[in-house]
Amino acid sequence: MTRTQKIWSNSVSAISNYLDSKAQEEQEKNKKGLVEFAVFRLIDSVWTIGYIEEEPGFAKILMHDRSNPIGYHCEKSLLKGKFIETVERVAVELVLYSSDFNYERETQPLKKLKIINPKYVFNY
């Protein structure tokens, strides 16, 4: 490879990396307002949680049911989610774990989100 080709290759690589980082920043900005999904398996049911992260650390729950096909078809790739409840069985926090989460070996969540509409969440 000639010197000119090396310079060209390095320039293209640097520009590509810069554009990738800018695209990722833009995705993070646009992520607000997008519906995200997490799942929780209970025996033979997959409970799907649909939520929007309104602000960092706060989520609005849009759905929580076991009849959503997204949860069944995409269970392996979605984050695992679990609600933290008060004594009165009101969900106040959504704890998210990695998609390959194993309840027996992992205890560190990826993220904890306070629920801004706790009365909306129906949980058994």
Protein Blocks (a to p, Z undefined) as FASTA:
>chain_A
ZZklmmmmmmmmmmmmmmmmmmmmmmmmmmgopacdddddehjaccddddddfbghiacd
fbdcfkbfklmmmmmmpccddddddfkopafbdcdddfkbcfklpcbdfbdcddfblmlp
ccZZ
